[in-house]
């Protein structure tokens, strides 16, 4: 399969009127990147040699240029007032050097996979027009004046997705045949093709339930969870340990996961400074955090990585816990993370480095008898995602590792009697964390 004679058109000129947000949906950030970036990257991953045309609103041209700076080959053009007008603008843009095939994709579908693109391109060798769709799982009703008129059989009802693929010349003829004034009568490009060629045939390839379109606010929540699931499936075994020559500070490196990270980084050629209670750094105090970061930066000549592995767990029912215990749990597990994050920014800015926090599997669901700890770890995830957005244009990466049950002193002191064989080794978690440091990811919650 070759894509040298193929052009991708990414439609990103809509205003997202169904979202409760002033920012058009394609520019909203999820998992550290705008939806447009995710969708473009998905297409590039599938077919890196294909030509790429991105259609955006006139007032968002500069924003799109900044977002797609890592894709210098992308051709950005201004779209029209409708989806059809934007596609027409892209087709006319391509007319000077027309491709053989064109694939049209919604910028608000960030979860496109390579199999779908492959199948569309394969079918374009045999058919002029190809659509992507999945069978509907809902009962479809036809409404008339507030009443059900009919209930079609579900067997032949499918839900359309993108990309839609065409022979470029055939789609251009269809647009000219239908005419610019009639385009609004048709909802998508396959509809325009069939309007021009009533006897034409559009081949269907099967899409994926994950290839969702972000349309409403609830979809953003679903998209965020899908990205979390992808991060959970991230395979550290396929990622190299790219930390040689870097400089890191590890908060909480006396034992457990923090100690493992220190050892792995040093063995891999990374310079490491430690910030622990024994070195005089209590992260409950902002000035101590600041002093530790300043000293590490002075000793190492700067910082590329700031790793926070500090944690405190105390079990009891909340109404029985002493106020001082609660204050300590929040201070160590959450407030200290704020202090580390705040003070890290100026050290990570020159290097474009990474801040790496540690969460807990309990962040997804509060656990009885240690609710303050669970709540704080949920806050760490939120902190990671928010900071990744704040710092993205600064070039600073922010991620969070969520380890499974790990054989640490903190766990042994709180869960006596657990079989060590059922727990992760701290070095397993530490190695995965070190690979995250060298990955270039941002805004991700990575489960180990």
C-alpha positions, 0 to 999 in steps of 0.5 A: 500500500502506497500513500504517496499519491494520497491526500488527507483532508482534516476538517477543523473549521467547525465552531462546535455549537453543541459544546458548552465552551467558547473554544471550538472543540477541535482546539480543546485539550485532552491528555495534554494536546488539542483534539486537532493535534491528536487527530493529525498525529493519528493520520500521520502515524497511519500514513506518514508519506501522505499529503496533509491539508488542514482546514481551519477557521480564519480566526484560528489560523495562527493557533493551528500553526502553533499547534501543528509546528511539529508537522511542518508539511501540513498545508493549512487553509481557511475553511468555509461556513459549513463542512461541505464548504470546507471540503470544497475549499480543500479540494480546490486547494489540491487542484493544482497538483491533484492526488489520486485519492483523498481521505476526509477526516473529522478533527474531532475524531482523535482515536482513528487507528491504522487498520481503518486507514489501511482498509479504506486505502485498500478499497479505493483500489477497487471503488471510487468512494469508501465510507467508514461505519459501524452497526448501530446497537440502538433501536432507530426510530423515525419521528413525525410530529412527535410520534414514532412513524416507523421503526426500521430493522436494525440489521442494515442500520449503520452509523457513519464515521470518518475518514471517507475516501474517494478518487479525487477526480470523482469527488471533484466531479460530484461537487461540481455536479451538485453545485455549491448552492445545493451542498447544504442539503447533504450532510457528508461527502458520501451523500454528495457523491450519491447525490451526483451519481444516484446509481453510484456505489459507496463501499463500506469498511468497518470502523471502530467503537473507539473512533468516537466524534467529540460533539458534546461535553460528555464526549470530552469525559469519554475521550479523557478516559479513553486516553487514560486507558491508552496510557494504561496500555503503554508498554514500557518494554517497547520504550528505550531508557533514554536518560543518559546525560540528563539531570534529575532530582528524586523527592523521596529516594530513601527506599522503595520506588524512589530508591529504585528510580535513583539506582536505575537513573544512575546506572543509565548515566543520569546524574541524580540528586536526592531530596528526603527527610534525611537530607533536610527536605520536608515537602510539607514546607514550601521553602524546604522544597525550593531549597532542595531544587535550588541546591540540586540545580546548582550541583548538577548544572540544571535539571531535566527531571523532577520526580516526586515519589513521596507518599504517606498512608495511614489506615482508619475510618475517617471519623476516628482519625486525628486532625493532625493525621489528616493534615499530615496526609493532605500535606504530604500527598497533595500540598507537597506535590503543589509545592514541588510543581510550583518550584519546579517550573523555573528549573524545567523551563530551560531544559524542556524537562519533565515533572513526574508525580506518582499516584495510586490505583485508588485514585479511580475509586476512594478506598474505605479506611484510607479516604484522605490518601485516595482523595489526594491521589485523585488530586494528583491525577487532576494536577498532572492533567491541568499542569500539562495544559498550563505548561505545554506551550512552555515545552515542559512535560508533566506525567503521572505514574500509577503503580499497582500494588507494590512491595514497599515499606509503606505498603507492608506497614499498612497491609500486613500479611500480604504475600510478597509474590503478589506484589510488584517489585519496586524496580519494575515500577522504577524502570517503567517510570524511568522510561516515562521520563525519556518518552517525551509524553505529557499529560498522561496517567501511566499505569504500571 
